[in-house]
Structure formats: structure tokens, C-alpha cells
């Protein structure tokens, strides 16, 4: 296994975190990280959201370790320090949304090679929730799943939705699909947003934590998505709407102040998920795993209870 950089100085995770390079079946070099734990009750596979990277989940890995679980996560293609697939490294892009499942396969192969303790569990945030739902439907070997503000729909007005579909679809034949989606720019949201009005977290220390990571390691940063990414995401989310809910215990956390993903899509899915539970996080924003200490403690206690019961 080829070692990869792991920025422990900003991760604030368990002390023995490590990263490696893996190669996907279509030839891309991705970074995978893990935090081992002796006598763990299992390993939590963390599927990050768009723009995210291994170190952003350091504190979450610590919270899981304190509750008896090892953890592993990945820099998806096009983000973190995995291979950037667009000439502009700040543009969030994917050729096909299904390509993320190729990343999942490489991730699982690596976790198996590491012989991390089983069973595996899935914790998926935002875009990772969209990838994760598809993975579970295709047989991801986990006995239970947890989602944080899963991207099963993108929040936008009724008037804007047909424009988003039309513009992103037209961008393909007209060859401007690698332009930033409307309103998106190269500078990462966390660096251009003021804490008082940000849509990610109501906790100043967690906001500072995310800012510091990108200030210390700019190569981790990613800007807004391309029109092509937007169209691929819209198509994947539409394709998942009518898919059956997996026959697995599921807990999903959703902030009451969510402003990025579509709460209605999440509520609809969880209403027809047998063995599923939707947990509202009062005054929580999009990054519910990076909310106040009180919320984080309750969320990770629930996750640990949920996974332990399934194991």
C-alpha cells in the first residue's frame, strides 16, 4: 500500500490516523484514510459530501472512537487531494454520477485489504448520502446505515427548478457544461461566507475548524459545481425517487434550518423506510455532524446505539 499525505495538524482526529493512495478500475488515483481502533465494535465507512475531504471528518472519527468504532473515509474523485478531473481544479465536476460507485468499489477493496474490524456500517453526509443510498441499493455490505442531511433532492424554488434542469441539460450539446453553475464561483463557500449568515453550522468553533483546514492546506479546497455536475446530480436524484427503501435499519438526521438539500425529499423517503427513523436537529443547519457540542453528543450517541443494535 502506498502512503498518502494525511494532515493530522488540522484533522483533530484519533492519533493514529493514516492515508493511502488507491487506484480505481478506470485508472484514477484516490486518497483513502482510516482511523484504526483496538477491539472496535466495527468500522464506520464515512461517505463525505461534495467539496469534502478526509481531514474534515477527524473530529467525527474521534467521536466514533470514543464510542467503540473504527472509521474510514475517502476523497471522492475531483475533490480533496484525489485526482482532479477538470483542468480547473477549483471546479466541482464528475463525468457521470455513477462514477462515484467506482470510487466506492476501490474504497471497499482497500478497507478489506486493511482488514479493519467488521461489521462495516455506513455514515453518509449530503452528496455522500446520494452516493450511499445507491451503494446500499446495489448491495453495500452493511447491516445498518445513518444519513446526515442526505442529498436526495436539492433545495430550490419551484420557479428555479425547470431553469436548472433546462440550462444544465442544454449545456451538454452546446458545450458549456464545464462552466460553473449559476451563482457558483471558484472560491470555497466556507472561505467566502461570514459565520453570521452561513448555512452550514450554528457553532462558531466548528465553522473556524473548517476554515482553518482550507487556510492551512489550500490544495484541499474546492469551489462550486459545474453545470455538468448539476445535471448529473439531478438525474441521479430523480432516478432514486422511486427506488425502494433498503431493508436495513436507518437513522437520518436533518437540521430544522436546512437550506441546501430538500427536506421534503428526505421526509418522503423516510416515511416509507421500514425500520427508518428521521431525527430533527433543532436549529441545526446543513452540517448537523458539525453542530454544537450538545447536538454532536446526542447525534453520535444515537449513531453508536443504532449501529450496536444492528451488530
PEMO-V603373 format. One line per field, one symbol per residue. ss: DSSP state (H for helix, E for strand, - for the rest). phi: phi as a letter, one per 20 degrees, with the letter a starting at -180 (. if undefined). burial: 1 if it has 24 or more other C-alpha atoms within 12 Angstrom, else 0. A space follows every 50 residues. Layout:
# PEMO-V603373
ss: ???
phi: ???
burial: ???
This chain:
# PEMO-V603373
ss: -EEE---HHHH------EEEEEE-----EEEEEEE-------EEEEE--- ---HHHHHHHHHHHH----EEEEE-----------------E------HH HHHHHHHHHHHHHH-----EEEEEE-HHHHHHHHHHH------EEEEE-- ---E---HHHHHHHHHHHHHHHH------E--------HHHH--HHH--- ---HHHHHHHHHHHHH-HHH----EEHHHHHHHHHHHHHHH-------EE EEEEE-----E-HHHHHHHHH----EEEEEE------HHH--HHHHHHHH HHHHHHHHHH-
phi: .efcfceffdfldgfdfbccecdffdneeddccbcfbflfeqceeeefef mebgffdfffffffffdncfbbbbeggnbldfgedcgefeefbbfcffff fffgffffgffffflffefecdccdlgffffffffffeogfceacccclf eeadfbffffgffffffffffffemcfeeffgndcffggfeddegfcfde bedfffffgfffgfffcgfffbefefgfggfffffffffegeffffebfb ccdbffdgcdeegffffffffddfndcedfdgmfdfeffcefgfffffff fffffffffff
burial: 00011111011111001111111100011111111110011111111111 11111111111111101111111111111111111100111111101111 11111111011000011111111111111111111100011111111111 11111000000001101110100000111110000111111000000111 11100111111111001011111111111111111110011000110111 11111111111111111011000001111110011111111100111011 11111111011
